[in-house]
């Protein structure tokens, strides 16, 4: 695929991500999650997202690590600016390469994690857990991320939530973080 066509397809997708229309924005988040998942998971298997239909111009794109970093930055901006799309943005973030998402998401949680609740908080826990259990983050990167944006207080707060799913996800993530920090 020519770079010009590739850039145009991604820019159109980013334009939909910035749309004021909720459904258009959510669709763009879904497509970005598929692109990220395809870039980071081995082909084959029973993954319904990897088999999802994408427009031809997007189906041919395989994201580089730098492009994933750019997408992570855009998704973080969306989390900050669009409260109603936070859960979907964290869900999509969870599909990014661990090295692309780990530190930026911890910094985001340090800055505004106390504003998250319910599904958005659950999806943030899911993303962090996925990255930690992937085996792709080195011990030094994990320690550096925890030191820069220690989520322990936030996780304690989420562990006391009335939402059982969030409570369990926060407790599980706390255990994984404690193991990783040792």
C-alpha positions in Angstrom: 0.0 0.0 0.0 1.3 3.4 -0.9 2.2 5.6 2.0 -0.1 8.4 0.7 -3.1 6.0 0.7 -2.2 4.6 4.0 -1.8 8.0 5.6 -5.1 9.1 4.0 -7.0 6.1 5.4 -5.5 6.6 8.9 -6.2 10.3 8.8 -9.9 9.7 7.9 -10.1 7.3 10.8 -8.6 9.8 13.1 -11.1 12.4 11.8 -14.0 10.0 12.8 -12.3 9.6 16.2 -12.6 13.3 16.8 -16.2 13.5 15.6 -18.8 15.1 17.9 -21.2 12.3 16.8 -21.0 9.5 19.5 -21.8 6.6 17.2 -19.2 7.7 14.6 -16.6 8.1 17.3 -17.4 4.7 18.9 -17.1 3.1 15.5 -13.7 4.6 15.0 -12.6 3.3 18.4 -13.8 -0.2 17.4 -11.8 0.0 14.1 -8.7 1.2 15.9 -9.0 -1.7 18.4 -9.1 -4.1 15.5 -6.1 -2.5 13.9 -4.2 -2.6 17.1 -5.1 -6.2 17.9 -4.1 -7.3 14.4 -0.7 -5.6 14.9 -0.1 -7.3 18.2 -1.6 -10.8 18.0 -0.5 -13.8 16.1 -2.8 -14.6 13.1 -5.2 -17.5 13.4 -7.3 -18.8 16.2 -10.9 -17.9 17.1 -10.5 -14.2 17.6 -13.8 -12.6 16.3 -12.2 -9.1 16.1 -9.3 -10.2 14.0 -11.8 -11.6 11.5 -14.0 -8.5 11.6 -14.6 -6.8 8.3 -12.7 -3.7 7.7 -12.8 -1.4 4.6 -10.2 -2.5 2.1 -7.9 0.5 2.7 -7.8 -0.3 6.5 -7.7 -4.1 6.2 -4.3 -3.8 4.5 -2.7 -1.7 7.1 -0.3 -3.3 9.6 0.6 -0.7 12.3 4.2 0.0 13.2 5.2 0.5 16.8 5.5 4.3 16.2 2.0 4.4 14.7 0.7 2.5 17.8 2.4 5.2 19.9 0.6 7.9 18.0 -2.7 6.1 18.3 -2.1 5.7 22.1 -1.6 9.5 22.3 -4.8 10.1 20.4 -6.8 7.7 22.6 -5.4 9.4 25.7 -6.5 12.7 24.4 -10.0 11.2 23.8 -10.1 9.9 27.4 -9.4 13.4 28.7 -11.8 15.2 26.4 -14.8 12.9 25.9 -16.1 11.4 29.1 -18.8 9.4 27.3 -16.2 7.6 25.2 -13.7 6.8 28.0 -14.6 3.1 28.5 -14.3 2.4 24.7 -11.1 4.4 24.5 -9.5 2.3 27.4 -10.8 -0.9 25.7 -9.1 0.1 22.5 -5.9 1.2 24.4 -5.8 -2.3 25.9 -5.1 -3.7 22.4 -2.0 -1.6 21.9 1.5 -3.1 22.3 2.4 -3.2 26.0 5.5 -1.0 25.4 3.4 1.6 23.6 0.6 1.9 26.2 2.1 1.0 29.6 3.8 4.2 30.7 1.4 6.7 29.0 -1.7 5.0 30.6 -0.1 5.0 34.0 0.7 8.7 33.6 -2.9 9.3 32.5 -4.2 7.5 35.5 -2.0 9.5 37.8 -3.3 12.7 36.2 -7.1 11.9 36.1 -7.7 8.3 37.3 -9.8 9.6 40.2 -12.3 10.8 37.5 -12.8 7.3 36.2 -15.6 5.0 37.4 -17.5 2.0 36.3 -16.8 0.6 32.9 -14.0 3.1 32.2 -12.1 2.1 35.3 -12.7 -1.6 34.6 -11.3 -1.2 31.1 -8.2 0.7 32.5 -7.6 -2.3 34.8 -8.1 -4.7 31.9 -5.5 -2.9 29.8 -2.9 -2.7 32.5 -3.5 -6.4 33.4 -3.2 -7.5 29.8 0.1 -5.6 29.4 1.5 -6.9 32.7 0.6 -10.5 32.0 1.8 -10.4 28.3 5.4 -11.1 29.2 6.4 -8.3 26.9 7.2 -5.7 29.5 10.7 -6.0 31.1 11.0 -5.8 34.8 12.8 -2.4 34.6 10.0 -0.9 32.4 7.4 -2.2 34.9 9.2 -0.7 37.9 9.8 2.6 36.1 6.1 2.9 35.1 5.0 2.1 38.7 7.5 4.6 40.1 6.3 7.3 37.7 2.6 6.8 38.1 2.0 4.6 41.1 -1.6 3.4 40.7 -1.8 1.7 44.2 -4.0 4.4 45.8 -6.3 4.5 42.9 -6.6 0.7 42.8 -7.4 0.7 46.6 -10.2 3.1 45.9 -11.5 1.0 43.0 -11.2 -2.1 45.2 -13.9 -0.6 47.5 -16.3 0.1 44.6 -19.8 -1.3 44.7 -19.3 -2.6 41.2 -18.2 -6.2 41.8 -16.5 -6.5 38.4 -14.5 -3.4 39.0 -13.7 -4.4 42.5 -12.4 -7.8 41.4 -10.4 -6.3 38.5 -8.7 -3.8 40.8 -7.9 -6.4 43.4 -6.5 -8.7 40.8 -4.4 -5.9 39.2 -3.1 -5.0 42.7 -1.9 -8.5 43.2 -0.2 -8.7 39.8 1.4 -5.3 40.4 2.7 -6.4 43.8 4.2 -9.5 42.2 5.7 -7.6 39.4 7.3 -5.0 41.7 9.2 -7.7 43.6 
